Amino acid sequence: MLDVIVIGAGPAGVLAALRAADLGARTAIITRHEFGGMAANDGPVPVRTLAQAARLIREAHQFGRYGIAVSEPSLDYSRLLARVREVVNDVRAHSALRGQIDSLGVTVYEQAGAARFADPHTIETESGLRMQAEKIIICTGGVSRRLSVPGSELTATHSDAWGLTSVPPSMLVIGGGSTGAQVASIFNAFGSRVQLFQAGPRILPTEDDDVSVAVAAAFRESGIVVRENFGDIESFEKTPSGVRMIFSKDGARDSAEAALAVVAVGWVSNTSELSLLTAGVETDHRGFVRVDAYLRTSAPHIFAAGDITGRLMLVPQAIQAGFVAATNAVRGLTMRLEDQAPPIGSFTHPEYAQVGLTETKARETHDVEVAVVRFDSTTRTIIDGRTTGFCKLITDRATNKILGCHVVGERAVEITQLAAIAIAAGMQVDHLAQIPLSFPTYAGILGRVAASAARQLNLKVTWQAHQAEMDLCQENSLFRTRLRQ
Ligand SMILES: Cc1cc2nc3c(=O)[nH]c(=O)nc-3n(C[C@H](O)[C@H](O)[C@H](O)COP(=O)(O)OP(=O)(O)OC[C@H]3O[C@@H](n4cnc5c(N)ncnc54)[C@H](O)[C@@H]3O)c2cc1C
């Protein structure tokens, strides 16, 4: 009998296996397909590669402004997909984690088919493996939620992009969360006529209100039809050139057609094949595996980590959870999952990212000061012709500490990393304003907005405040008035 079996080799599973083996446990990891899970094979890595192609097309459209003459960019989608496969293989081949897993003596079973519990300590796989362990860690992630309306089999998910042979001339994207927004933005850059449908009142509903408004406006300006509050989907039907979605709102029926309909309406757990009941593992009302702060399930010898638990579904969080689950599985309940303010962002055009509280959430519990610097007032963004966007900082008036940072625009995701560090360090906004960030950079906007916030709070700031003034800093109040116009 092994000490630990990990099911699933995404970021959570790989870290769990590594940690368990590092603590001296005899460990095996079993996965249905390839090592790396969704992150390497079907999520961030391939999607980011498509986003990079979209970025290059946008860059090419800028060439003329800088006196460079080239012909219109045209996309060969099958060559792009070959590049995606190359990147995926390269990332997998260079994964330091794979080397560490092997050197620690973890037995890796790839392409094993679906694993399931034969009894609380025994795992069987479709490929005929059967093994037992004292402790088991479930890290099987999730899959796209499908709609349950007539004709939903005519729709696709983001994963089906890998199977397309060419860019569809038109596309309906259903779901305006982060995945839907990325699909819409990327295929719009590739030349599809995209309509983005959001059931709720605004796309990107978990972002700060100003971010949703700004991204929706930028999407519309770039040609995406954004339909918020569009109603309820009744059905999909086949048309000679693709698919038609029929929906209704307030009793009125409407329809939209395109060559392809991509559904991105959330994520469900990958539990259906695991026979969890056999092992006594309970799920919550959404179907995700229920865990406590130690990532222990309702069966005391079974732990779970990553997307399967329905918590924040991101790679860094999956990695952290895999580490915590394995530590507790091997050493006993010694490590709790810490609550942190993680940076979250998306590689759309424009990019957007957040860390900490939104303005609405912050106002529920704090007396806040909000400062904003627009991208059209910073030197680097003007140099690069990337003047759409803003950086918004939310500060607690009582402590002067930063509660949240929200960025729309070029390199938003990178800018937010710095804010995440400042928040994690418990920095006061005037202290952030004193750090001499490089000029002219995208990240420099954070120093600028911190200086604005400090001035609004009547805190002492020295040189950054002067740079902010020199740098044409727009008044926050003016900007906010404009945003709401
Ligand atoms: C389009 C898209 C873009 C994303 N972009 C980002 C991003 O930019 N940044 C970011 O941080 N996160 C991003 N994510 C989220 C990120 O990919 C996930 O949060 C992360 O992969 C979760 O890791 P995990 O280990 O929990 O699960 P997964 O990576 O899903 O791995 C689960 C593994 O379990 C295996 N498995 C499933 N069922 C079984 C079974 N019964 N038996 C055996 N094996 C099984 C699967 O084959 C897989 O290998 C994105 C996701 C998507 C869909």
The ligand as an SDF file (V2000), in Angstrom:
LIG
                    3D

 53 58  0  0  0  0  0  0  0  0999 V2000
   -9.6840   29.4170  -20.7570 C   0  0  0  0  0  0  0  0  0  0  0  0
   -9.0280   29.4420  -19.4250 C   0  0  0  0  0  0  0  0  0  0  0  0
   -8.0650   30.3900  -19.1400 C   0  0  0  0  0  0  0  0  0  0  0  0
   -7.4710   30.4270  -17.8860 C   0  0  0  0  0  0  0  0  0  0  0  0
   -6.5400   31.3840  -17.6470 N   0  0  0  0  0  0  0  0  0  0  0  0
   -5.9270   31.4220  -16.4470 C   0  0  0  0  0  0  0  0  0  0  0  0
   -4.9120   32.3810  -16.2020 C   0  0  0  0  0  0  0  0  0  0  0  0
   -4.5920   33.2020  -17.0670 O   0  0  0  0  0  0  0  0  0  0  0  0
   -4.3050   32.3710  -14.9890 N   0  0  0  0  0  0  0  0  0  0  0  0
   -4.6290   31.4610  -14.0190 C   0  0  0  0  0  0  0  0  0  0  0  0
   -4.0350   31.4860  -12.9380 O   0  0  0  0  0  0  0  0  0  0  0  0
   -5.5950   30.5420  -14.2250 N   0  0  0  0  0  0  0  0  0  0  0  0
   -6.2520   30.4930  -15.4030 C   0  0  0  0  0  0  0  0  0  0  0  0
   -7.2200   29.5510  -15.6280 N   0  0  0  0  0  0  0  0  0  0  0  0
   -7.6080   28.6290  -14.5330 C   0  0  0  0  0  0  0  0  0  0  0  0
   -6.5840   27.4930  -14.3120 C   0  0  0  0  0  0  0  0  0  0  0  0
   -6.3130   26.8260  -15.5220 O   0  0  0  0  0  0  0  0  0  0  0  0
   -7.1310   26.5180  -13.2760 C   0  0  0  0  0  0  0  0  0  0  0  0
   -7.5040   27.2110  -12.1150 O   0  0  0  0  0  0  0  0  0  0  0  0
   -6.0900   25.4580  -12.8920 C   0  0  0  0  0  0  0  0  0  0  0  0
   -5.6770   24.7300  -14.0110 O   0  0  0  0  0  0  0  0  0  0  0  0
   -6.6830   24.5060  -11.8380 C   0  0  0  0  0  0  0  0  0  0  0  0
   -5.7520   23.5170  -11.5260 O   0  0  0  0  0  0  0  0  0  0  0  0
   -6.2160   22.0970  -10.9680 P   0  0  0  0  0  0  0  0  0  0  0  0
   -4.9600   21.3300  -10.7110 O   0  0  0  0  0  0  0  0  0  0  0  0
   -7.1730   22.2680   -9.8670 O   0  0  0  0  0  0  0  0  0  0  0  0
   -7.0590   21.4130  -12.1530 O   0  0  0  0  0  0  0  0  0  0  0  0
   -6.7220   21.1120  -13.6720 P   0  0  0  0  0  0  0  0  0  0  0  0
   -5.6300   21.9520  -14.1950 O   0  0  0  0  0  0  0  0  0  0  0  0
   -8.0370   21.1500  -14.3560 O   0  0  0  0  0  0  0  0  0  0  0  0
   -6.1850   19.6220  -13.6520 O   0  0  0  0  0  0  0  0  0  0  0  0
   -7.0440   18.5330  -13.3520 C   0  0  0  0  0  0  0  0  0  0  0  0
   -6.4050   17.2410  -13.8270 C   0  0  0  0  0  0  0  0  0  0  0  0
   -7.1970   16.1410  -13.3880 O   0  0  0  0  0  0  0  0  0  0  0  0
   -7.3790   15.2210  -14.4630 C   0  0  0  0  0  0  0  0  0  0  0  0
   -8.6150   14.4550  -14.1900 N   0  0  0  0  0  0  0  0  0  0  0  0
   -9.8890   14.9040  -14.1740 C   0  0  0  0  0  0  0  0  0  0  0  0
  -10.7530   13.9070  -13.8300 N   0  0  0  0  0  0  0  0  0  0  0  0
   -9.9760   12.8060  -13.6230 C   0  0  0  0  0  0  0  0  0  0  0  0
  -10.2510   11.4720  -13.2510 C   0  0  0  0  0  0  0  0  0  0  0  0
  -11.4950   11.0140  -12.9660 N   0  0  0  0  0  0  0  0  0  0  0  0
   -9.2040   10.6130  -13.1630 N   0  0  0  0  0  0  0  0  0  0  0  0
   -7.9320   11.0110  -13.4190 C   0  0  0  0  0  0  0  0  0  0  0  0
   -7.6140   12.2830  -13.7690 N   0  0  0  0  0  0  0  0  0  0  0  0
   -8.6170   13.1560  -13.8660 C   0  0  0  0  0  0  0  0  0  0  0  0
   -7.4460   16.1240  -15.6730 C   0  0  0  0  0  0  0  0  0  0  0  0
   -7.2060   15.4100  -16.8690 O   0  0  0  0  0  0  0  0  0  0  0  0
   -6.3400   17.1210  -15.3310 C   0  0  0  0  0  0  0  0  0  0  0  0
   -5.0690   16.6240  -15.6630 O   0  0  0  0  0  0  0  0  0  0  0  0
   -7.8450   29.4840  -16.8790 C   0  0  0  0  0  0  0  0  0  0  0  0
   -8.8020   28.5120  -17.1760 C   0  0  0  0  0  0  0  0  0  0  0  0
   -9.3970   28.4930  -18.4180 C   0  0  0  0  0  0  0  0  0  0  0  0
  -10.4360   27.4730  -18.7160 C   0  0  0  0  0  0  0  0  0  0  0  0
  1  2  1  0
  2  3  1  0
  2 52  2  0
  3  4  2  0
  4  5  1  0
  4 50  1  0
  5  6  2  0
  6  7  1  0
  6 13  1  0
  7  8  2  0
  7  9  1  0
  9 10  1  0
 10 11  2  0
 10 12  1  0
 12 13  2  0
 13 14  1  0
 14 15  1  0
 14 50  1  0
 15 16  1  0
 16 17  1  0
 16 18  1  0
 18 19  1  0
 18 20  1  0
 20 21  1  0
 20 22  1  0
 22 23  1  0
 23 24  1  0
 24 25  2  0
 24 26  1  0
 24 27  1  0
 27 28  1  0
 28 29  2  0
 28 30  1  0
 28 31  1  0
 31 32  1  0
 32 33  1  0
 33 34  1  0
 33 48  1  0
 34 35  1  0
 35 36  1  0
 35 46  1  0
 36 37  1  0
 36 45  1  0
 37 38  2  0
 38 39  1  0
 39 40  1  0
 39 45  2  0
 40 41  1  0
 40 42  2  0
 42 43  1  0
 43 44  2  0
 44 45  1  0
 46 47  1  0
 46 48  1  0
 48 49  1  0
 50 51  2  0
 51 52  1  0
 52 53  1  0
M  END
$$$$
